[in-house]
C-alpha cells in the first residue's frame, strides 16, 4: 500500500504539549486529511488514554 502525502509530513515543531493538540489537528487538515479521519484520530486517542488510566 502506498503512502499518502500527509504520512511523509512532520508534526508541527511548535507542538510543545498536549494542550496544543488543536495545532496538530489543524495541520492534519492543512495536509489534506479528511475531517472524518481527523475525528477518528482525536477520538480514538482520547478513548485509549481513558481506558488505560481508568481500568
Secondary structure, 3 states (H helix, E strand, C coil): CCCCHHHHCCCCCCCCCHHHHHHHHHHHHHCCCCHHHHHHHHHHHHHHHHHHHHC
